[in-house]
């Protein structure tokens, strides 16, 4: 489809996917009306900072802001915060907003992101760490005990990326922290076993209690202390409970409108949903994986930004099939790990360097084809790996065995020889 450059485009969701779409529309010459509506009170901000610098206190909310308030007016983008889309009518091409607006659209981009999952059946008073508003509720609690000279004990439910980042940030403030993970190891969804074990050691060395294989069955809060029990008889006590057990895509608006939804809004390689002039991008969208096949939903900041921009180009009629290789990072106790591709889906892990040291590069392969890379202190190599993953070419065995592997140089050599891409 092609939208008139003087039409109206409504973007539902003011996270980085929505912002990326709005900025790209303007950069690509769209001169019509752009309405960017976000459910949060805050102006658009860098969400990854919530579980890292903002929670630890290393940075304030001003530093997390994506743009200064005047930016949106200067770009002629109508930003509406604290505004929820209540209905999408694809037949009439209209979006109803909670502020009473009823907006016609030439195209709509759903960038609604996701919401933190909760365990209200166990601990309804538990905190989550996904939005700035979550920190407004949590910070006073975390700071209260220190003012009276007590050591705060914090239980973190979930040992994924957010859970482990939260554990590191809270432990850095001096609290006693215990992580309870249902899987057999922490960071199971994103890291291969050897690297997951390295990060678990890092946490234990810093005094974080880590318990895996935890199936919580009961919880009781008495005198402001919560006791949780697992089905195997283990139990733990904490003054504060933080739940970090993943997120659920905010696809209710799309589902009510009759769009195809399956753990996210299903879109094609051009970000187009199952109704005319409707697109979806970012955490809420499930899209084709051109490298590994099937479909996937990616919950990374950089993907959301790129996917939002891709959706905008498709809206304007000059989009291309989305092929970006996922990339993200995590920072825990000062150790920043970069992750590219799909490292947990390989059948072999080749490690160069010391997993517990200050620098390493790990390559995840499936039948000699690079599908994932992880690195600490090796940003250029991880970036080169991202390109190689996208190329799909097999990696020669003699390259993998190099003791001082320089993947940047290796990638340049492979490309200069015209190595064929895998089908």
C-alpha positions as CSV (number, residue, x, y, z in Angstrom):
1,X,0.0,0.0,0.0
2,X,1.0,3.6,-0.4
3,X,-0.2,6.4,1.9
4,X,-0.6,9.9,0.6
5,X,2.1,12.1,2.0
6,X,-0.5,14.5,3.3
7,X,-2.7,11.9,5.0
8,X,-3.0,11.0,8.7
9,X,-1.0,8.2,10.4
10,X,-1.9,7.1,13.9
11,X,0.8,5.3,15.9
12,X,-0.5,3.5,19.0
13,X,2.3,3.2,21.5
14,X,5.0,5.7,22.3
15,X,7.9,3.4,23.1
16,X,10.9,3.1,20.8
17,X,9.0,1.2,18.1
18,X,6.4,4.0,17.9
19,X,8.9,6.7,18.1
20,X,11.1,5.1,15.5
21,X,8.1,4.9,13.2
22,X,7.2,8.6,13.7
23,X,10.8,9.8,13.2
24,X,11.2,7.7,10.1
25,X,8.0,9.0,8.6
26,X,9.3,12.5,8.8
27,X,12.8,11.6,7.6
28,X,11.3,9.9,4.6
29,X,9.3,12.9,3.6
30,X,5.8,12.4,5.0
31,X,4.3,15.8,5.5
32,X,0.8,14.8,6.8
33,X,-0.5,14.4,10.3
34,X,1.2,12.0,12.8
35,X,-0.5,11.2,16.1
36,X,1.7,9.3,18.5
37,X,-0.4,8.1,21.4
38,X,1.2,6.4,24.4
39,X,-0.4,4.9,27.5
40,X,2.3,6.1,29.9
41,X,2.3,9.5,31.6
42,X,6.0,10.0,30.9
43,X,7.3,11.3,27.6
44,X,9.2,8.7,25.5
45,X,12.2,7.3,27.3
46,X,14.9,4.7,27.1
47,X,13.2,1.7,28.6
48,X,16.4,-0.5,29.0
49,X,17.6,2.0,31.6
50,X,14.8,1.2,34.0
51,X,16.3,-2.1,35.2
52,X,19.9,-0.8,35.0
53,X,20.9,2.8,35.6
54,X,17.6,4.2,36.8
55,X,17.0,1.4,39.3
56,X,20.5,1.6,40.7
57,X,20.4,5.4,40.9
58,X,23.3,5.8,38.5
59,X,21.2,8.0,36.3
60,X,18.1,10.1,36.6
61,X,14.9,10.2,34.5
62,X,16.0,13.2,32.6
63,X,19.0,11.3,31.1
64,X,16.6,8.5,30.0
65,X,14.4,10.9,28.0
66,X,14.5,10.2,24.3
67,X,13.9,13.8,23.2
68,X,13.4,17.1,24.8
69,X,9.7,18.2,25.0
70,X,10.1,20.8,22.2
71,X,11.3,18.1,19.7
72,X,7.8,16.8,19.1
73,X,6.3,20.1,18.2
74,X,9.4,20.9,16.0
75,X,8.8,17.7,14.1
76,X,5.1,18.3,13.9
77,X,4.4,15.1,15.7
78,X,1.4,15.2,17.9
79,X,2.5,13.4,21.1
80,X,-0.3,12.3,23.4
81,X,0.9,10.8,26.7
82,X,-1.4,9.0,29.2
83,X,-3.6,8.1,26.3
84,X,-4.9,4.6,25.7
85,X,-6.4,3.4,22.4
86,X,-9.7,1.8,23.3
87,X,-10.9,0.6,19.9
88,X,-9.6,-0.1,16.5
89,X,-12.2,-0.1,13.7
90,X,-10.5,-1.5,10.6
91,X,-13.6,-1.2,8.5
92,X,-14.1,2.5,9.1
93,X,-10.3,3.1,9.5
94,X,-10.7,4.8,12.8
95,X,-9.0,4.6,16.2
96,X,-10.9,5.6,19.4
97,X,-8.7,6.9,22.2
98,X,-9.4,7.1,25.9
99,X,-9.2,10.9,25.8
100,X,-12.4,10.9,23.8
101,X,-10.7,11.4,20.4
102,X,-12.0,9.4,17.4
103,X,-9.3,9.6,14.7
104,X,-9.5,8.6,11.1
105,X,-6.3,7.1,9.7
106,X,-4.8,6.4,6.3
107,X,-2.6,3.9,8.1
108,X,-2.2,2.8,11.7
109,X,0.9,1.4,13.3
110,X,0.4,-0.7,16.4
111,X,3.5,-0.4,18.6
112,X,1.8,-1.2,21.9
113,X,4.7,-3.2,23.4
114,X,3.9,-5.4,26.3
115,X,3.1,-5.5,30.0
116,X,5.0,-7.1,32.8
117,X,3.6,-10.5,33.8
118,X,2.6,-10.7,37.5
119,X,2.0,-13.4,40.1
120,X,-0.9,-11.8,41.8
121,X,-2.3,-15.2,42.9
122,X,0.8,-15.5,45.1
123,X,2.0,-12.0,46.0
124,X,-0.4,-9.3,44.8
125,X,1.6,-6.6,46.5
126,X,4.8,-7.5,44.6
127,X,6.6,-4.9,42.4
128,X,7.5,-5.1,38.7
129,X,10.3,-3.3,37.0
130,X,9.3,-2.3,33.4
131,X,8.2,1.3,33.4
132,X,9.2,4.6,35.0
133,X,6.1,4.4,37.1
134,X,7.2,1.1,38.6
135,X,10.4,2.8,39.9
136,X,8.3,5.6,41.5
137,X,6.6,2.9,43.6
138,X,9.7,0.8,44.2
139,X,12.4,3.3,45.1
140,X,10.9,4.6,48.3
141,X,10.5,1.0,49.6
142,X,14.1,0.1,48.7
143,X,15.4,3.3,50.4
144,X,13.3,3.1,53.6
145,X,15.3,0.3,55.4
146,X,18.6,2.0,54.9
147,X,17.4,5.2,56.6
148,X,16.8,3.3,59.9
149,X,20.1,1.3,59.7
150,X,18.5,-2.0,58.6
151,X,19.5,-4.3,55.8
152,X,16.7,-4.8,53.3
153,X,16.1,-8.3,52.0
154,X,14.7,-8.6,48.5
155,X,13.3,-11.6,46.7
156,X,13.4,-11.5,42.9
157,X,11.1,-13.9,41.1
158,X,12.7,-14.7,37.8
159,X,16.2,-15.2,36.6
160,X,15.9,-13.9,33.0
161,X,17.6,-10.7,31.7
162,X,15.4,-8.3,33.7
163,X,15.5,-10.4,36.8
164,X,19.2,-10.6,36.9
165,X,19.7,-6.9,36.0
166,X,17.4,-6.0,38.8
167,X,19.2,-8.3,41.2
168,X,22.5,-6.7,40.3
169,X,21.2,-3.2,40.7
170,X,19.5,-3.8,44.0
171,X,22.5,-5.8,45.4
172,X,24.7,-2.8,44.4
173,X,22.7,-0.6,46.8
174,X,23.5,-2.9,49.7
175,X,20.4,-5.0,50.0
176,X,20.4,-8.7,50.5
177,X,19.1,-10.3,47.3
178,X,17.7,-13.7,46.5
179,X,16.8,-14.8,42.9
180,X,14.2,-17.6,42.5
181,X,14.1,-19.1,39.0
182,X,11.7,-21.8,37.8
183,X,14.0,-23.1,35.1
184,X,17.0,-25.3,35.7
185,X,19.4,-22.3,35.2
186,X,19.2,-18.6,35.0
187,X,19.1,-16.7,31.7
188,X,18.1,-19.9,30.0
189,X,16.1,-18.3,27.2
190,X,18.9,-16.0,26.1
191,X,22.3,-17.6,27.0
192,X,23.9,-21.0,26.3
193,X,24.6,-23.0,29.4
194,X,28.3,-22.2,29.8
195,X,27.7,-18.4,29.7
196,X,24.6,-18.7,31.9
197,X,26.7,-20.5,34.5
198,X,29.4,-17.7,34.3
199,X,26.7,-15.0,35.1
200,X,25.4,-17.1,37.9
201,X,28.9,-17.3,39.4
202,X,29.2,-13.5,39.0
203,X,26.0,-13.0,41.0
204,X,27.0,-15.5,43.7
205,X,30.5,-13.9,44.0
206,X,28.7,-10.6,44.7
207,X,26.6,-12.1,47.4
208,X,23.3,-12.7,45.5
209,X,21.5,-15.9,46.5
210,X,20.5,-17.8,43.3
211,X,18.1,-20.8,43.4
212,X,16.9,-22.6,40.3
213,X,14.2,-25.2,39.7
214,X,11.9,-23.3,42.1
215,X,8.2,-24.0,41.7
216,X,6.5,-21.6,44.0
217,X,3.2,-22.8,45.5
218,X,2.4,-20.5,48.4
219,X,3.2,-17.1,49.8
220,X,2.2,-15.3,53.0
221,X,2.9,-11.7,54.1
222,X,2.9,-11.0,57.8
223,X,4.2,-7.9,59.5
224,X,5.5,-6.6,56.1
225,X,7.6,-9.7,55.6
226,X,6.7,-12.2,52.8
227,X,7.5,-15.9,53.1
228,X,7.3,-17.9,49.9
229,X,7.4,-21.7,49.7
230,X,8.3,-24.0,46.8
231,X,6.7,-27.4,46.1
232,X,10.0,-29.2,47.2
233,X,9.7,-27.7,50.7
234,X,12.2,-24.9,50.3
235,X,11.2,-21.4,51.6
236,X,12.6,-17.9,51.6
237,X,11.7,-14.6,53.3
238,X,11.9,-11.0,52.0
239,X,10.9,-7.5,52.9
240,X,10.3,-6.7,49.2
241,X,9.2,-9.0,46.4
242,X,10.0,-8.1,42.8
243,X,8.4,-10.1,40.0
244,X,10.4,-10.4,36.7
245,X,8.9,-13.4,35.0
246,X,8.6,-12.0,31.5
247,X,6.2,-9.8,29.6
248,X,3.0,-10.4,27.6
249,X,2.4,-8.6,24.4
250,X,-0.3,-5.9,24.5
251,X,-2.3,-7.3,21.7
252,X,-5.8,-6.9,23.1
253,X,-6.6,-4.0,20.9
254,X,-5.7,-5.9,17.8
255,X,-7.5,-9.0,18.8
256,X,-10.7,-7.1,19.5
257,X,-10.4,-5.6,16.0
258,X,-10.3,-9.1,14.5
259,X,-6.6,-9.1,13.5
260,X,-4.7,-12.4,13.5
261,X,-3.0,-12.7,16.9
262,X,-0.8,-15.5,18.2
263,X,1.4,-14.5,21.1
264,X,1.6,-11.1,19.4
265,X,0.1,-9.5,16.3
266,X,1.0,-11.6,13.3
267,X,2.6,-9.5,10.5
268,X,4.4,-10.3,7.3
269,X,7.9,-9.3,6.3
270,X,6.7,-5.8,5.6
271,X,5.2,-5.4,9.1
272,X,1.7,-5.5,7.6
273,X,-1.0,-7.0,9.8
274,X,-4.1,-9.0,8.6
275,X,-6.2,-5.9,7.9
276,X,-5.7,-3.2,5.3
277,X,-3.6,-0.2,6.3
278,X,-2.7,-1.8,9.7
279,X,0.9,-2.4,10.6
280,X,2.6,-3.6,13.8
281,X,6.1,-3.3,15.1
282,X,8.3,-4.0,18.1
283,X,7.6,-6.2,21.1
284,X,3.9,-6.7,20.1
285,X,4.6,-8.0,16.6
286,X,5.2,-11.6,15.6
287,X,7.0,-11.6,12.2
288,X,8.8,-14.1,9.9
289,X,12.3,-15.1,10.7
290,X,14.0,-15.2,7.2
291,X,17.2,-16.8,8.6
292,X,16.0,-19.7,10.8
293,X,12.4,-20.0,9.5
294,X,9.1,-19.8,11.3
295,X,8.0,-16.7,13.1
296,X,9.2,-15.0,16.2
297,X,8.6,-12.1,18.5
298,X,11.7,-10.2,19.7
299,X,11.7,-8.2,22.9
300,X,14.8,-6.1,22.4
301,X,15.2,-2.3,22.3
302,X,17.3,-2.2,19.1
303,X,14.9,-4.6,17.3
304,X,11.9,-2.4,18.3
305,X,13.6,0.7,17.0
306,X,14.5,-0.9,13.6
307,X,11.1,-2.7,13.3
308,X,9.3,0.6,13.9
309,X,11.3,2.3,11.2
310,X,10.7,-0.6,8.8
311,X,7.0,-0.3,9.4
312,X,7.1,3.4,8.6
313,X,8.8,2.7,5.3
314,X,6.2,0.1,4.4
315,X,3.4,2.5,5.2
316,X,4.9,4.9,2.7
317,X,5.1,2.2,0.1
318,X,8.9,1.7,-0.2
319,X,9.5,-0.9,2.5
320,X,11.7,-3.9,2.1
321,X,11.5,-7.4,3.7
322,X,12.7,-7.1,7.4
323,X,15.9,-9.1,7.9
324,X,17.6,-7.5,10.8
325,X,19.5,-9.9,13.1
326,X,18.5,-9.3,16.7
327,X,21.1,-7.6,19.0
328,X,20.9,-6.7,22.6
329,X,23.0,-6.1,25.7
330,X,22.9,-6.7,29.4
331,X,24.9,-5.0,32.1
332,X,25.3,-6.7,35.5
333,X,27.8,-5.8,38.1
334,X,29.8,-3.7,35.6
335,X,30.1,-6.6,33.1
336,X,28.4,-5.7,29.8
337,X,27.5,-8.6,27.5
338,X,26.4,-8.1,23.9
339,X,24.3,-10.7,22.3
340,X,23.6,-11.1,18.6
341,X,21.4,-13.6,16.7
342,X,20.0,-16.7,18.4
343,X,22.8,-18.1,20.5
344,X,20.6,-20.7,22.4
345,X,19.6,-22.4,19.2
346,X,23.0,-23.7,18.1
347,X,24.4,-27.2,18.5
348,X,27.9,-26.0,19.2
349,X,29.5,-23.2,21.2
350,X,33.1,-22.0,20.3
351,X,34.6,-19.8,23.0
352,X,37.6,-17.5,22.6
353,X,38.8,-16.0,25.9
354,X,37.8,-16.3,29.5
355,X,34.1,-16.4,30.2
356,X,34.7,-15.2,33.8
357,X,37.2,-12.5,32.7
358,X,37.0,-9.1,31.2
359,X,37.0,-10.2,27.5
360,X,35.6,-13.2,25.5
361,X,33.8,-14.0,22.3
362,X,31.5,-17.0,22.0
363,X,30.1,-18.2,18.7
364,X,27.0,-20.4,18.5
365,X,26.8,-22.6,15.4
366,X,24.3,-24.9,13.9
367,X,26.0,-27.3,11.4
368,X,28.9,-24.9,10.9
369,X,26.6,-22.0,10.3
370,X,26.9,-19.0,12.6
371,X,23.6,-18.2,14.2
372,X,24.6,-16.5,17.4
373,X,27.4,-14.6,19.1
374,X,28.1,-13.2,22.5
375,X,30.9,-11.1,23.7
376,X,32.3,-9.1,26.6
377,X,34.8,-6.4,25.6
378,X,34.5,-7.4,22.0
379,X,31.9,-5.0,20.5
380,X,33.4,-5.0,17.0
381,X,33.6,-8.7,16.8
382,X,29.9,-9.0,17.9
383,X,29.0,-6.5,15.2
384,X,30.9,-8.5,12.6
385,X,29.2,-11.7,13.8
386,X,25.8,-10.0,13.4
387,X,26.7,-9.3,9.7
388,X,27.9,-12.9,9.2
389,X,24.7,-14.3,10.7
390,X,22.7,-12.3,8.3
391,X,24.8,-13.5,5.4
392,X,24.1,-17.1,6.3
393,X,27.5,-18.4,5.0
394,X,29.2,-21.4,6.8
395,X,32.3,-20.6,8.8
396,X,35.5,-22.5,7.9
397,X,36.8,-24.7,10.7
398,X,40.3,-23.4,10.5
399,X,38.9,-19.9,11.3
400,X,37.0,-21.1,14.3
401,X,40.1,-22.7,15.8
402,X,42.2,-19.5,15.7
403,X,43.6,-18.8,19.1
404,X,43.5,-15.0,18.6
405,X,40.3,-14.8,16.5
406,X,39.7,-11.4,14.9
407,X,36.2,-11.8,13.6
408,X,36.2,-8.4,12.0
409,X,39.1,-9.3,9.7
410,X,37.7,-12.8,9.1
411,X,34.3,-11.4,8.1
412,X,36.0,-9.0,5.6
413,X,38.0,-11.9,4.2
414,X,35.0,-14.1,3.8
415,X,33.0,-11.4,2.0
416,X,35.9,-10.6,-0.3
417,X,36.1,-14.2,-1.4
418,X,32.4,-14.2,-2.2
419,X,31.4,-17.0,0.2
420,X,27.9,-18.1,-0.8
421,X,25.0,-17.5,1.5
422,X,23.2,-20.5,2.9
423,X,19.7,-21.1,1.7
